[in-house]
């Protein structure tokens, strides 16, 4: 495993070095990671909300059962059927405990939903910050490249201009020499 760990560390170091040398790619990787976290958090919120809805339905069903057994307890007491009233009261009490547990579970789900929504807000805020930094880095990179292009282009123009000046001077000397030679020939006739 040591060789594998060493190789893994080597690759991680190379990746970190590459990303430091290419910050725009580091921002893209970070943005992708944040997009995935945002997507996972949205799925978590949807799942928790579905669980909350189920818990609410179970609480409602339990409340209806409690109400049904409460009516039975009262009916058995009115009929002086203690043999039925006592077990019905026990059933009602058990349903009340179950309802309280379900209520607590639902409150826990609500709290988790609130936390997940806060996490989503933080992820979205962080994503916006990284997007802004990525845009700034891209702008800076484009400005740097434009500056490099201008400097290179300026250097090339000076080089062409200097070469053109040399060529111009050579042609002027040659043309002047030809005119002198022509004048000499004309005078010599």
GIRAMO-V147800 format. One record per helix or strand of 3 or more residues. SS is the DSSP state (h for helix, s for strand). FROM is the first residue (numbers start at 1). TO is the last residue. Records with the same first field share a line. If there is no record, write none. Layout:
SS=FROM-TO / FROM-TO
This chain:
h=2-21 / 23-78 / 82-188
